[in-house]
Amino acid sequence: MATKRNAVAQYFANIYSAVVTTFLGMKLTARYMVSKPVTELYPEVKPQIPAGSRGLHKFIAEQCMACQQCVKICPVSCIKLEYLGRGKDSLITVYDIDYQRCLFCNLCAEVCPTEAIVLTDKWDGCSYTREGCRVHFVTPRTEQEIRAFEEEMAAKEAEKKRKAAEAAAAKAAAEAKAAEDNAAEPVKP
């Protein structure tokens, strides 16, 4: 239960409180006025980045097998991946990261089975436009590159089918030979 003061006592209590809080604030200000400044002159003097800091991403397209695990695990959906083919025989056509949305949580790098994406110690990704915050890690593919890739994949698929047919024919021949051998052997009583 709050106690009531008379008006004169409350007036002087308010004055006392104002003087004390002003004194405490000025004491803190005076301490910073005489201490060494903590301001860093950023563009001229680069700051020391501690080990283990999460910076901008590095993407190695040759290692990526387009499993899309980085896209699926990203909590803010800032990664865009488009590709042709599948597995190690894929052609990455688009791999973009939107740094306006990225949390630098490192989940994409942790889940990548081939370590195709890692976070570096580089952190300065300044841009004057929103489009500048979207980093395109793969150069756009030309129609000729896409056509050549599709032809190569069709040739590989045809080779796989040919080998599968040869293996099936060899298996059928081996089974026929085994059946002949079994039929030619006399039954022993």
ABEGO torsion letter per residue (X at the ends): XBBBBBAAAAAAAAAAAAAAAAAAAAAAAAAAAABBBABBBAAABBBBBBBGBBBBBBBBAAABAGAGAAAAABAAGABBBBBBEBEAABBBABBBBBAAABAGAGAAAAABAAGABBBBABABABBABAAAABBBABBBBBAAAAAAAAAAAAAAAAAAAAAAAAAAAAAAAAAAAAAAAAAABBBBX
